[in-house]
């Protein structure tokens, strides 16, 4: 593959993923696209698009290209492959102050873990360290994905 993809673009796309969608890299153009499951189903069902608003038609055209030229696309790491909970837990284990570490580990147990974690890192004034750590982990995941898929990237 001759194109080069900005690592930053891959990371940004990994960060904004949501349910019922997937982010894909077009290996011919280097463009990253987001396609919803709804658009993919509509394409497979061959539903007409001329009645849709322009933005929806554009989304549907992207989905059509993905379906018709699937060999030109590689799915980016999904939110399950990224596993932000695991990243959060690893960060907690790297906190050197044992009391803070214990408090953070307690905060991430059960429902509401992300909210409690965020509150704790603000309370402990380690928010910057968390975001640096998180950014570095996302970057590592993106680099590994590029290497595994023979995607050339630039930083």
Backbone as a printed PyTorch tensor [residue, N CA C, xyz], in Angstrom:
tensor([[[  0.8530,  -1.1790,   0.0000],
         [  0.0000,   0.0000,   0.0000],
         [  0.8950,   1.2370,   0.0000]],

        [[  0.6520,   2.1310,  -0.9220],
         [  1.5260,   3.2770,  -1.0980],
         [  1.0880,   4.5080,  -0.3060]],

        [[ -0.1710,   4.6290,  -0.0230],
         [ -0.6500,   5.8220,   0.6880],
         [ -0.1490,   5.8180,   2.1230]],

        [[ -0.0740,   7.0190,   2.6910],
         [  0.2920,   7.1430,   4.1070],
         [ -0.8720,   7.7930,   4.8250]],

        [[ -1.1840,   7.2570,   5.9850],
         [ -2.3000,   7.7450,   6.7790],
         [ -1.7530,   8.4520,   8.0100]],

        [[ -2.3610,   9.5600,   8.3730],
         [ -1.9320,  10.2570,   9.5800],
         [ -2.3860,   9.4560,  10.7910]],

        [[ -1.4430,   9.1510,  11.6460],
         [ -1.7460,   8.4190,  12.8710],
         [ -2.7960,   9.1610,  13.6940]],

        [[ -2.6880,  10.4770,  13.7010],
         [ -3.6320,  11.3260,  14.4270],
         [ -5.0730,  11.0810,  13.9520]],

        [[ -5.2570,  10.9030,  12.6480],
         [ -6.6040,  10.6760,  12.1080],
         [ -7.1720,   9.3330,  12.5710]],

        [[ -6.3160,   8.3260,  12.6180],
         [ -6.7580,   7.0060,  13.0860],
         [ -7.1620,   7.0950,  14.5570]],

        [[ -6.3250,   7.7580,  15.3550],
         [ -6.5970,   7.8790,  16.7880],
         [ -7.8910,   8.6440,  17.0310]],

        [[ -8.0810,   9.7470,  16.3230],
         [ -9.3160,  10.5390,  16.4840],
         [-10.5380,   9.6940,  16.1670]],

        [[-10.4530,   8.8890,  15.1450],
         [-11.5870,   8.0440,  14.7750],
         [-11.8310,   6.9640,  15.8250]],

        [[-10.7690,   6.4350,  16.3960],
         [-10.9100,   5.4320,  17.4560],
         [-11.6190,   6.0340,  18.6670]],

        [[-11.3760,   7.3060,  18.9220],
         [-11.9400,   7.9660,  20.1020],
         [-13.4280,   8.2820,  19.9660]],

        [[-13.9250,   8.4150,  18.7430],
         [-15.3200,   8.8470,  18.5790],
         [-16.2650,   7.7250,  18.1750]],

        [[-15.8140,   6.5030,  18.2200],
         [-16.6720,   5.3960,  17.8160],
         [-17.8840,   5.2610,  18.7210]],

        [[-18.9680,   4.7710,  18.1420],
         [-20.1790,   4.5490,  18.9090],
         [-20.8480,   3.2690,  18.4410]],

        [[-21.8160,   2.8140,  19.2280],
         [-22.5360,   1.5850,  18.9060],
         [-23.1640,   1.6850,  17.5220]],

        [[-23.3190,   0.5540,  16.8850],
         [-23.9900,   0.4700,  15.5970],
         [-23.2730,   1.2330,  14.4810]],

        [[-21.9530,   1.3200,  14.5720],
         [-21.1860,   1.9450,  13.4990],
         [-19.8160,   1.2830,  13.4300]],

        [[-19.1370,   1.5090,  12.3190],
         [-17.7510,   1.0650,  12.2270],
         [-16.9730,   2.0920,  11.4250]],

        [[-15.7110,   2.2040,  11.7730],
         [-14.8080,   3.1160,  11.0830],
         [-13.8830,   2.2760,  10.2220]],

        [[-13.7190,   2.7190,   8.9900],
         [-12.9330,   1.9530,   8.0320],
         [-11.9360,   2.8510,   7.3230]],

        [[-10.8020,   2.2750,   6.9670],
         [ -9.8040,   2.9710,   6.1750],
         [ -9.9070,   2.4730,   4.7480]],

        [[-10.0460,   3.4040,   3.8050],
         [-10.0010,   3.0500,   2.3940],
         [ -8.5270,   2.9730,   2.0160]],

        [[ -8.0550,   1.7790,   1.7170],
         [ -6.6290,   1.5840,   1.4650],
         [ -6.1950,   2.1340,   0.1080]],

        [[ -7.1350,   2.4780,  -0.7390],
         [ -6.7990,   3.0730,  -2.0460],
         [ -6.6320,   4.5860,  -1.9290]],

        [[ -7.4740,   5.2260,  -1.0950],
         [ -7.4740,   6.6880,  -1.0140],
         [ -6.8560,   7.2150,   0.2760]],

        [[ -6.8010,   6.3780,   1.3180],
         [ -6.3210,   6.8250,   2.6250],
         [ -7.3970,   7.5150,   3.4420]],

        [[ -8.6100,   7.5880,   2.9070],
         [ -9.7160,   8.2370,   3.6150],
         [-10.2740,   7.3020,   4.6800]],

        [[-10.5970,   7.8840,   5.8250],
         [-11.2450,   7.1320,   6.8920],
         [-12.7170,   7.4990,   6.8800]],

        [[-13.5650,   6.4830,   6.8610],
         [-15.0060,   6.7150,   6.8130],
         [-15.6790,   6.0270,   7.9930]],

        [[-16.7890,   6.5930,   8.3920],
         [-17.6230,   6.0080,   9.4390],
         [-18.9190,   5.5710,   8.7720]],

        [[-19.2960,   4.3240,   8.9760],
         [-20.5080,   3.7930,   8.3630],
         [-21.3760,   3.2110,   9.4640]],

        [[-22.6590,   3.5830,   9.4400],
         [-23.5750,   3.0390,  10.4400],
         [-24.1470,   1.7110,   9.9670]],

        [[-24.5540,   0.8970,  10.9020],
         [-25.2020,  -0.3770,  10.5780],
         [-26.4870,  -0.1420,   9.8020]],

        [[-27.1830,   0.9390,  10.1510],
         [-28.4320,   1.2760,   9.4580],
         [-28.1800,   1.5280,   7.9690]],

        [[-27.1300,   2.2960,   7.6540],
         [-26.8140,   2.5610,   6.2520],
         [-26.4030,   1.2810,   5.5250]],

        [[-25.6370,   0.4420,   6.1750],
         [-25.2280,  -0.8210,   5.5490],
         [-26.4270,  -1.7220,   5.2740]],

        [[-27.3630,  -1.7940,   6.2370],
         [-28.5740,  -2.6020,   6.0270],
         [-29.4000,  -2.0480,   4.8730]],

        [[-29.5300,  -0.7240,   4.8160],
         [-30.3150,  -0.0890,   3.7470],
         [-29.6990,  -0.3770,   2.3790]],

        [[-28.3720,  -0.3640,   2.3110],
         [-27.6900,  -0.6620,   1.0400],
         [-27.9300,  -2.1120,   0.6460]],

        [[-27.7920,  -3.0110,   1.5990],
         [-27.9980,  -4.4260,   1.3060],
         [-29.4370,  -4.7170,   0.8910]],

        [[-30.3760,  -3.9420,   1.4440],
         [-31.7900,  -4.0950,   1.0760],
         [-32.1430,  -3.3200,  -0.1900]],

        [[-31.1320,  -2.6110,  -0.7460],
         [-31.2940,  -1.8240,  -1.9740],
         [-32.4150,  -0.7960,  -1.8710]],

        [[-32.4830,  -0.1250,  -0.7310],
         [-33.4920,   0.9150,  -0.5370],
         [-33.1100,   2.1570,  -1.3340]],

        [[-34.0860,   2.8180,  -1.9630],
         [-33.7850,   4.0400,  -2.7320],
         [-33.3130,   5.1630,  -1.8120]],

        [[-32.5130,   6.0980,  -2.3900],
         [-31.9550,   7.1690,  -1.5660],
         [-32.3920,   8.5660,  -2.0090]],

        [[-33.0530,   8.6940,  -3.1760],
         [-33.3460,  10.0280,  -3.7040],
         [-34.2850,  10.8480,  -2.8300]],

        [[-35.0400,  10.2360,  -1.9570],
         [-35.9460,  10.9730,  -1.0760],
         [-35.2540,  11.4640,   0.2040]],

        [[-34.0260,  11.0070,   0.4330],
         [-33.3020,  11.3440,   1.6620],
         [-32.6680,  12.7290,   1.5690]],

        [[-32.4560,  13.3820,   2.7200],
         [-31.7120,  14.6480,   2.7120],
         [-30.2950,  14.4090,   2.1680]],

        [[-29.6580,  15.4720,   1.7020],
         [-28.3580,  15.3590,   1.0500],
         [-27.3090,  14.6710,   1.9270]],

        [[-27.2600,  15.0360,   3.2200],
         [-26.2580,  14.4410,   4.1030],
         [-26.4590,  12.9400,   4.2360]],

        [[-27.7160,  12.5050,   4.2340],
         [-27.9990,  11.0730,   4.3520],
         [-27.6550,  10.3530,   3.0520]],

        [[-27.8940,  11.0220,   1.9470],
         [-27.5260,  10.4330,   0.6620],
         [-26.0140,  10.2340,   0.5940]],

        [[-25.2630,  11.2220,   1.0880],
         [-23.7990,  11.1110,   1.0970],
         [-23.3560,   9.9310,   1.9580]],

        [[-23.9720,   9.7940,   3.1320],
         [-23.6500,   8.6640,   4.0130],
         [-23.9660,   7.3390,   3.3340]],

        [[-25.0960,   7.3080,   2.6560],
         [-25.5130,   6.0770,   1.9760],
         [-24.5640,   5.7470,   0.8290]],

        [[-24.0710,   6.7770,   0.1300],
         [-23.1290,   6.5510,  -0.9800],
         [-21.8200,   5.9490,  -0.4450]],

        [[-21.3940,   6.4110,   0.7120],
         [-20.2000,   5.8290,   1.3380],
         [-20.4640,   4.3610,   1.6620]],

        [[-21.6330,   4.0780,   2.2160],
         [-21.9920,   2.6980,   2.5520],
         [-22.0500,   1.8260,   1.2930]],

        [[-22.5730,   2.3810,   0.2140],
         [-22.6180,   1.6420,  -1.0600],
         [-21.2020,   1.2910,  -1.5020]],

        [[-20.3030,   2.2620,  -1.4150],
         [-18.9210,   1.9950,  -1.8210],
         [-18.2850,   0.9260,  -0.9350]],

        [[-18.5630,   0.9780,   0.3570],
         [-18.0160,  -0.0240,   1.2750],
         [-18.5230,  -1.4210,   0.8920]],

        [[-19.8040,  -1.5400,   0.6120],
         [-20.3770,  -2.8380,   0.2650],
         [-19.8480,  -3.3330,  -1.0850]],

        [[-19.8150,  -2.4340,  -2.0650],
         [-19.3990,  -2.8350,  -3.4140],
         [-17.8950,  -3.0410,  -3.5500]],

        [[-17.1190,  -2.3840,  -2.7160],
         [-15.6570,  -2.4590,  -2.8150],
         [-15.0360,  -2.8200,  -1.4670]],

        [[-15.6180,  -3.7840,  -0.8060],
         [-15.2090,  -4.1170,   0.5530],
         [-13.7160,  -4.4420,   0.6580]],

        [[-13.1400,  -4.9840,  -0.4200],
         [-11.7120,  -5.3340,  -0.4050],
         [-10.8130,  -4.1070,  -0.2940]],

        [[-11.3740,  -2.9150,  -0.5250],
         [-10.6020,  -1.6690,  -0.4250],
         [-10.6260,  -1.0770,   0.9860]],

        [[-11.2830,  -1.7410,   1.9040],
         [-11.4580,  -1.1890,   3.2470],
         [-10.9170,  -2.1200,   4.3190]],

        [[-10.3620,  -1.4980,   5.3590],
         [ -9.9220,  -2.2380,   6.5480],
         [-10.5850,  -1.5580,   7.7470]],

        [[-11.2120,  -2.3640,   8.6040],
         [-11.8610,  -1.7960,   9.7890],
         [-10.8080,  -1.3620,  10.8050]],

        [[-10.9750,  -0.1520,  11.3190],
         [-10.0920,   0.3550,  12.3710],
         [-10.3680,  -0.4050,  13.6660]],

        [[ -9.4540,  -0.3070,  14.6310],
         [ -9.7150,  -0.9680,  15.9180],
         [-11.0510,  -0.4870,  16.4950]],

        [[-11.8300,  -1.4430,  16.9540],
         [-13.1370,  -1.1070,  17.5200],
         [-12.9620,  -0.6880,  18.9740]],

        [[-14.0250,  -0.1440,  19.5400],
         [-13.9560,   0.2580,  20.9520],
         [-13.7120,  -0.9480,  21.8590]],

        [[-14.0710,  -2.1440,  21.3880],
         [-13.8260,  -3.3490,  22.1780],
         [-12.3550,  -3.7340,  22.1250]],

        [[-11.7140,  -3.5020,  20.9910],
         [-10.2890,  -3.7800,  20.8670],
         [ -9.4660,  -2.7410,  21.6350]],

        [[ -9.9870,  -1.5200,  21.7120],
         [ -9.3010,  -0.4660,  22.4420],
         [ -9.4210,  -0.7220,  23.9410]],

        [[-10.5730,  -1.1090,  24.4190],
         [-10.8530,  -1.4470,  25.8230],
         [-10.3830,  -0.3580,  26.7900]],

        [[-11.0980,   0.7330,  26.7720],
         [-10.7220,   1.8760,  27.5950],
         [-10.7640,   1.5570,  29.0920]],

        [[-11.6130,   0.6240,  29.4910],
         [-11.6380,   0.2350,  30.9080],
         [-10.2820,  -0.3540,  31.3170]],

        [[ -9.7490,  -1.2120,  30.4700],
         [ -8.4520,  -1.8280,  30.7630],
         [ -7.3470,  -0.7650,  30.8320]],

        [[ -7.4190,   0.2170,  29.9460],
         [ -6.4450,   1.3130,  29.9550],
         [ -6.5480,   2.0790,  31.2730]],

        [[ -7.7660,   2.3270,  31.6890],
         [ -8.0140,   3.0390,  32.9440],
         [ -7.4530,   2.2320,  34.1240]],

        [[ -7.7050,   0.9510,  34.1250],
         [ -7.2140,   0.0860,  35.1970],
         [ -5.6780,   0.0540,  35.2250]],

        [[ -5.0670,  -0.0580,  34.0560],
         [ -3.6060,  -0.0550,  33.9800],
         [ -3.0360,   1.2530,  34.5170]],

        [[ -3.6980,   2.3650,  34.2050],
         [ -3.2490,   3.6630,  34.7150],
         [ -3.2900,   3.6620,  36.2440]],

        [[ -4.3890,   3.1700,  36.7950],
         [ -4.5160,   3.1210,  38.2610],
         [ -3.3420,   2.3720,  38.8780]],

        [[ -2.9610,   1.2730,  38.2640],
         [ -1.8750,   0.4480,  38.7960],
         [ -0.5080,   1.1230,  38.6770]],

        [[ -0.4060,   2.1260,  37.8350],
         [  0.8620,   2.8490,  37.6610],
         [  0.9990,   4.0400,  38.6080]],

        [[ -0.0860,   4.3910,  39.3010],
         [ -0.0200,   5.5010,  40.2520],
         [  0.8450,   5.0590,  41.4350]],

        [[  1.8850,   5.8280,  41.7160],
         [  2.8640,   5.3990,  42.7300],
         [  2.3710,   5.5660,  44.1660]],

        [[  1.5270,   6.5510,  44.4260],
         [  0.9910,   6.7660,  45.7710],
         [ -0.0280,   5.6570,  46.0560]],

        [[  0.2910,   4.7940,  47.0100],
         [ -0.5360,   3.6120,  47.2800],
         [ -1.9730,   3.9720,  47.6670]],

        [[ -2.1690,   5.0280,  48.4690],
         [ -3.5270,   5.4200,  48.8610],
         [ -4.3310,   5.8870,  47.6540]],

        [[ -3.7100,   6.6770,  46.7950],
         [ -4.3970,   7.1370,  45.5800],
         [ -4.7040,   5.9530,  44.6700]],

        [[ -3.7410,   5.0520,  44.5460],
         [ -3.9420,   3.8740,  43.7150],
         [ -5.1330,   3.0590,  44.2140]],

        [[ -5.1650,   2.8040,  45.5250],
         [ -6.2750,   2.0370,  46.1050],
         [ -7.6070,   2.7350,  45.8830]],

        [[ -7.6310,   4.0350,  46.0730],
         [ -8.8510,   4.8160,  45.8900],
         [ -9.3240,   4.7660,  44.4370]],

        [[ -8.3890,   4.8900,  43.5210],
         [ -8.7400,   4.8280,  42.0890],
         [ -9.2610,   3.4420,  41.7180]],

        [[ -8.6050,   2.4080,  42.2200],
         [ -9.0490,   1.0410,  41.9090],
         [-10.4440,   0.7640,  42.4690]],

        [[-10.7360,   1.3000,  43.6500],
         [-12.0970,   1.1570,  44.2020],
         [-13.1070,   1.9190,  43.3340]],

        [[-12.6950,   3.0840,  42.8470],
         [-13.6010,   3.9370,  42.0630],
         [-14.0270,   3.2890,  40.7460]],

        [[-13.1820,   2.4270,  40.1990],
         [-13.5070,   1.8660,  38.8810],
         [-14.2590,   0.5330,  38.9570]],

        [[-14.6940,   0.1730,  40.1320],
         [-15.4630,  -1.0670,  40.2820],
         [-16.9560,  -0.7680,  40.1540]],

        [[-17.6350,  -1.5640,  39.3490],
         [-19.0910,  -1.4650,  39.2460],
         [-19.5870,  -0.3720,  38.3160]],

        [[-20.8980,  -0.2210,  38.3500],
         [-21.5690,   0.7510,  37.4880],
         [-21.1320,   2.1740,  37.8420]],

        [[-20.9360,   2.9870,  36.8070],
         [-20.5210,   4.3750,  37.0250],
         [-19.0220,   4.5410,  37.1770]],

        [[-18.2550,   3.5010,  36.8120],
         [-16.8060,   3.5040,  37.0040],
         [-16.1230,   4.6770,  36.3050]],

        [[-16.5200,   4.9690,  35.0750],
         [-15.8460,   6.0300,  34.3190],
         [-16.0710,   7.3910,  34.9640]],

        [[-17.2620,   7.6420,  35.4340],
         [-17.5830,   8.9150,  36.0840],
         [-16.7980,   9.0580,  37.3920]],

        [[-16.8040,   8.0000,  38.2010],
         [-16.0770,   8.0550,  39.4730],
         [-14.5780,   8.2150,  39.2400]],

        [[-14.0580,   7.5210,  38.2440],
         [-12.6380,   7.6270,  37.9160],
         [-12.2960,   9.0700,  37.5470]],

        [[-13.1020,   9.6530,  36.6940],
         [-12.8360,  11.0310,  36.2700],
         [-12.8640,  11.9830,  37.4700]],

        [[-13.8320,  11.7990,  38.3460],
         [-13.8990,  12.6400,  39.5500],
         [-12.6370,  12.4840,  40.4020]],

        [[-12.1630,  11.2440,  40.5460],
         [-10.9760,  10.9840,  41.3740],
         [ -9.7210,  11.6050,  40.7720]],

        [[ -9.5360,  11.4760,  39.4600],
         [ -8.3080,  12.0360,  38.8740],
         [ -8.3060,  13.5570,  38.9640]],

        [[ -9.4980,  14.1460,  38.9630],
         [ -9.5910,  15.5990,  39.1600],
         [ -9.2490,  15.9260,  40.6150]],

        [[ -9.8450,  15.1740,  41.5510],
         [ -9.5650,  15.3840,  42.9790],
         [ -8.0770,  15.2480,  43.2890]],

        [[ -7.4240,  14.2640,  42.6660],
         [ -6.0120,  14.0040,  42.9330],
         [ -5.0830,  14.8650,  42.0750]],

        [[ -5.6620,  15.6850,  41.2420],
         [ -4.9040,  16.5700,  40.3580],
         [ -3.9170,  15.7860,  39.4730]],

        [[ -4.4160,  14.6710,  38.9250],
         [ -3.5870,  13.8580,  38.0260],
         [ -4.2750,  13.6890,  36.6660]],

        [[ -5.1530,  14.6060,  36.3680],
         [ -5.8990,  14.5510,  35.1100],
         [ -4.9600,  14.6020,  33.9000]],

        [[ -3.9520,  15.4760,  33.9590],
         [ -3.0080,  15.5930,  32.8390],
         [ -2.2360,  14.2840,  32.6280]],

        [[ -1.8310,  13.6570,  33.7370],
         [ -1.1130,  12.3880,  33.6140],
         [ -2.0060,  11.3190,  32.9790]],

        [[ -3.2880,  11.3040,  33.3760],
         [ -4.2210,  10.3360,  32.8050],
         [ -4.3490,  10.5340,  31.3000]],

        [[ -4.5810,  11.7580,  30.8750],
         [ -4.7890,  11.9850,  29.4480],
         [ -3.5200,  11.7290,  28.6450]],

        [[ -2.3680,  11.9990,  29.1970],
         [ -1.1040,  11.6670,  28.5180],
         [ -0.9650,  10.1450,  28.3830]],

        [[ -1.2740,   9.4480,  29.4760],
         [ -1.1930,   7.9950,  29.4720],
         [ -2.1800,   7.4080,  28.4550]],

        [[ -3.4080,   7.8900,  28.5030],
         [ -4.4570,   7.4180,  27.5900],
         [ -4.0650,   7.6870,  26.1410]],

        [[ -3.5860,   8.8870,  25.8520],
         [ -3.1710,   9.2340,  24.4870],
         [ -2.0690,   8.3120,  23.9980]],

        [[ -1.1150,   8.0250,  24.8690],
         [ -0.0060,   7.1460,  24.4930],
         [ -0.5050,   5.7300,  24.2090]],

        [[ -1.4310,   5.2430,  25.0130],
         [ -1.9830,   3.9020,  24.7850],
         [ -2.7670,   3.8380,  23.4730]],

        [[ -3.5670,   4.8830,  23.1910],
         [ -4.2990,   4.9290,  21.9200],
         [ -3.3110,   4.9340,  20.7500]],

        [[ -2.2290,   5.6770,  20.9140],
         [ -1.2090,   5.7570,  19.8620],
         [ -0.5780,   4.3780,  19.6430]],

        [[ -0.2660,   3.6730,  20.7290],
         [  0.3180,   2.3340,  20.6180],
         [ -0.6300,   1.3830,  19.8860]],

        [[ -1.9110,   1.4540,  20.2270],
         [ -2.9110,   0.5900,  19.5820],
         [ -2.9850,   0.9050,  18.0940]],

        [[ -2.9800,   2.1880,  17.7550],
         [ -3.0570,   2.6010,  16.3500],
         [ -1.8160,   2.1410,  15.5770]],

        [[ -0.6370,   2.2830,  16.1800],
         [  0.6010,   1.8510,  15.5150],
         [  0.5870,   0.3370,  15.2880]],

        [[  0.1910,  -0.4160,  16.3090],
         [  0.1160,  -1.8780,  16.1660],
         [ -0.8760,  -2.2640,  15.0740]],

        [[ -2.0130,  -1.5580,  15.0160],
         [ -3.0130,  -1.8350,  13.9870],
         [ -2.4180,  -1.5680,  12.6070]],

        [[ -1.7170,  -0.4520,  12.4550],
         [ -1.0860,  -0.1240,  11.1720],
         [ -0.0860,  -1.2040,  10.7760]],

        [[  0.7370,  -1.6210,  11.7180],
         [  1.7390,  -2.6500,  11.4330],
         [  1.0760,  -3.9750,  11.0610]],

        [[  0.0410,  -4.3600,  11.7960],
         [ -0.6560,  -5.6190,  11.5260],
         [ -1.3390,  -5.6200,  10.1570]],

        [[ -1.7290,  -4.4310,   9.6920],
         [ -2.4700,  -4.3190,   8.4300],
         [ -1.6300,  -3.7270,   7.2960]],

        [[ -0.3150,  -3.6460,   7.5080],
         [  0.5910,  -3.0940,   6.5020],
         [  0.1680,  -1.7170,   6.0090]],

        [[ -0.2420,  -0.8840,   6.9470],
         [ -0.6500,   0.4790,   6.6350],
         [  0.5160,   1.4130,   6.9690]],

        [[  0.9460,   2.1710,   5.9850],
         [  1.9900,   3.1690,   6.2230],
         [  1.3790,   4.3680,   6.9160]],

        [[  2.0580,   4.8590,   7.9280],
         [  1.5130,   5.9960,   8.6840],
         [  2.5720,   7.0590,   8.8860]],

        [[  2.0830,   8.2580,   9.1340],
         [  2.9660,   9.3630,   9.5020],
         [  2.4680,   9.9130,  10.8180]],

        [[  3.4200,  10.3470,  11.6550],
         [  3.0380,  10.8480,  12.9870],
         [  2.6900,  12.3100,  12.9680]]])
